[in-house]
Amino acid sequence: MEKLSLEMPDEKGYFGEYGGQIIPPPLIDIMNEINDAYDSVVNTKIFQEELQQLYTDYVGRPSPIYFAKRLSEKQGGARIFLKREDLNHTGAHKINHCLGEALLAKHMGKTKVLAETGAGQHGVALATACALLGIDCEIHMGEIDIEKEHPNVTKMKILGCKLVPVSRGTKTLKDAVDSAFEEYLKDPVNYFYAIGSVVGPHPFPKIVRDFQSVVGKEARAQFLEMENKLPDILMACVGGGSNAMGLFTAFLEDESVKMIGIEPAGKGLDTTEHAATLTLGTKGAIHGFECYNLQDTNGNPLPVYSIASGLDYPGVGPQHCYLKDIERVVYETIDDKECLDAFMQLSRLEGIIPALESAHAVAHAMKIAKNMSDDETILVNLSGRGDKDADFVASCLSL
Ligand SMILES: *Cc1c(COP(=O)(O)O)cnc(C)c1O
């Protein structure tokens, strides 16, 4: 294994060969300003105290670690623990970085926070943070997604953000990204583009990782307190990779701790309907940075699919690409069927309905626990709750 560098990213925003700023020069200046503001603001006592207070009183942190006894017994083998990000206000880990980004925008004196959303999870978390902090929020969303994601659309409206329907092209996430970005370019000095995962041009992979790293910091201390040792394996699902980086970061130097990121195999790795970017992708650029990509021979992003809409992204965070190459983290896949099975097992054995995204990580934990001994432990990041998926799963399984 190549030596792990913890001083990441470098000055140009690279994690090894990945990341950077693949954007026009005027935007590079803007991104560098955000980076400078971030470096100077985020470590001040006033910013940290405000953010920590919100994490505690508003989000409900620290989220507990729960030993899933019945799930573990059913499988046999290793004991499975869950880091309960599903219990956060708004029901997932996304609120951790949305609060951080909205607070940063406010401290930088920005007048409007902008973003796109696909399934609406990022939109709701960001609209929540902006309502709380009293800053204008504008979310771009494809018309097809607006039709499909009714509860999230309603929530965003209630929360007071400006929802911009995107009617061009495929009327889905890809066009929403372009539309939101065009709006951002109208006044990048006063607007803040809040990216929804550890992706995009530097400094966003760093910023989002840092705000999410509270998950791993808490988990490491909690687990030591509970078990007097560190977990043997960490597990998290990977879409863009923010909940996984959030859990992994605090453990990167703990050589005894193995880490596994789980990508969606969708309808199978031998079909075109999956989003296994690290597993089957090739190096390329997307949305302003370099990473593994699912792309055609001309370098255009391929359509991606997962039963969990939060996981279907054709790129992936640059730090994951680096961690894969140096073999610090291993990436595996779980398909739709295995995901649905884990969703039901966790619901019926523990009374915890997971997000379909998180169910991918639970599924892999169940798969490998069997072949481990009962003094070994797996800590799964349960990134979100499954209320949003309940009707869909019930119809899939004709419940
Ligand atoms: C958005 C989302 C994900 C995927 O995003 P990452 O950046 O890969 O963490 C995972 N789980 C839930 C519950 C989500 O809402």
The ligand as a MOL file (V3000), in Angstrom:
LIG
                    3D

  0  0  0     0  0            999 V3000
M  V30 BEGIN CTAB
M  V30 COUNTS 15 15 0 0 0
M  V30 BEGIN ATOM
M  V30 1 C -27.7850 11.6970 -0.9170 0
M  V30 2 C -27.7260 10.4900 -0.0880 0
M  V30 3 C -26.6750 9.5530 -0.1960 0
M  V30 4 C -25.6020 9.6390 -1.2410 0
M  V30 5 O -24.7400 10.7190 -1.1380 0
M  V30 6 P -23.2300 10.5960 -0.6620 0
M  V30 7 O -22.6670 11.9290 -0.9860 0
M  V30 8 O -22.5950 9.4780 -1.4240 0
M  V30 9 O -23.2510 10.3100 0.7870 0
M  V30 10 C -26.6530 8.4900 0.6830 0
M  V30 11 N -27.6200 8.3110 1.6020 0
M  V30 12 C -28.6380 9.1690 1.7320 0
M  V30 13 C -29.6620 8.9100 2.7690 0
M  V30 14 C -28.7360 10.2930 0.8950 0
M  V30 15 O -29.7640 11.1420 1.0330 0
M  V30 END ATOM
M  V30 BEGIN BOND
M  V30 1 1 1 2
M  V30 2 1 2 3
M  V30 3 2 2 14
M  V30 4 1 3 4
M  V30 5 2 3 10
M  V30 6 1 4 5
M  V30 7 1 5 6
M  V30 8 2 6 7
M  V30 9 1 6 8
M  V30 10 1 6 9
M  V30 11 1 10 11
M  V30 12 2 11 12
M  V30 13 1 12 13
M  V30 14 1 12 14
M  V30 15 1 14 15
M  V30 END BOND
M  V30 END CTAB
M  END
